[in-house]
Amino acid sequence: METIKIKQVRSRIKCPAVQKRTLDALGLRKIGQVVEHQATPQILGMVTKVRHLVSIVD
């Protein structure tokens, strides 16, 4: 399965608790942090929920 790198680019301050928990589940804690995950439908759905806070890195 293909892997994707996800980078947090915006702050989680003033975000709803659901979005903060999604960032935690992705393993993102700080701005600029990059994590690598398998491109499963579950992970892609989580990225979609917080797409305004993260970006996909090549």
Beta strands, then each sheet from edge to edge (+ up, - down):
strand 1: 3-8
strand 2: 34-38
strand 3: 54-57
sheet 1: 2+ 1- 3+
end
